[in-house]
């Protein structure tokens, strides 16, 4: 069954990630959207400051939470970087326009 293979699943997840980054970069084009994404980039869903003690070896729940938090941070930071690059390119074009 090709639809249940790990390669197929990985391809679909990569497509979702790319779409989320593109949509988030679009949102960042507005000042309000950028502020929202910057706040999101500063947030963390990972337990900290001894809110809960995961022990020496965090259980699967803590590990999954960290993985999800890392991925969200990665997507938001990539989107902000893409938006900044697009703004820089637009400014460069304006600077060289006759």
Protein Blocks (a to p, Z undefined) as FASTA:
>chain_A
ZZlpmklmmmmmmmmmmmmmmmmmmmmmpmklmmmmmmmmmpcfbdeehlaagbjbdcfk
lmmmmmmmmmmmmmmmmmmmmmmmmmmmmmmmmmmpZZ
